[in-house]
């Protein structure tokens, strides 16, 4: 099988990830829950993971790296830390349901910085105008999970800093393949999954906290620290980490972080961009296929959406699966992005690559799609 669905989960991992997770199952207990060797080893692995993340993402202190179950969990903590019911919140038109659903649940009034797909200047102008309304917070994805659009997050962060508006960054599609630096963005929170560009196991995520005081616990419970208190500790990371840690996941994530740091996000992102341009050029030769491609390669990550005229997107995805090609079809949990691009009714088929894909795999994908579209033309 050729796996082209890494925007959902990177299936192919560095071998060290599985080895670390398996070792943790047999050797690690729970950090902070005992003075014995398995507990001490667990604490060392957890701290090493925080430290690796802090170094990779420019976080001042490892204690400001909080473990979560996924990016959605991290975003819920961040949003509930900054947004009160009824607050105005400024977002991009490319947000995932992991952002919009928590905001809707809070009854937040959404201000959408509307701009055409791949129009970075238009988007910046829209954010600048939206900030005039005095939102309580800005929540913005770094990269659209549907179209691979790389938003100008550095410039958006600058606008927020000048206005004194806290920023939450969803780095689900950028962490590991683009530079993401807390020290440069000055964001209140940066949320990311472990199982995508960081090559960790599913069920892992990170929340990078820019400050120490504003983080509000989503869950209450045991932390292995300050046990005499009936309130959560007032310091990070304990304040946000109630309950037993996923040490096999954290150990695997540490191995993934070390792989990314060794390769560098810039090198991984460059490879993914080359693969996506190769795929887009191949699809452009197919008369039935419409691709959503940025003219400027710097505006698009390792994600490419397309549609096939006369064919349902889900049917295309299923047909490619039968031919040994794994892609994703539909709305990709981001109806706002589809509404913004005018694809809400049909959805798209999405191919997405990782550091483990090859040009030959992309060429095979294009060839299989060409056979599929040719068969569709003959049947009509």
Buried (B, 14 or more C-beta within 10 A) or exposed (E): EBBBBBBBBBBEBBEBBEEBBEBBEEBBBBBBBBEEEBBBBBBEBBBBBBBBBBEBBBBEEBBBBBBBBBBBBBBBBBBBBBBEEEBBBBBBBBBBBBBBBBBEEBEBEBBBBEBEBBBBEBBBEBBBEBBEEEBBBBBBBBBBBBBBBBBBBEBBBBBBBEBEBBBBBBBBBBBBBBBBBBEEBBBBBBBBBBBBBBBBBBBBBBBBBBEBEEBBBBEEEBBBBEEEEEEBBEEBBBBBBBEBBBBBBBBBBBBBBBBBBEBBBEEBBBBBBBBBBBBBEBBBEBEBBBBBBBEEBEBBBBBBBBBBEEBBBEBBBEBBEEBEBBBBBBBBBBBBBBBBBEBEEBBBBBBBBBBBBEEEBBEBBBEBBBEBBEEBEEEE
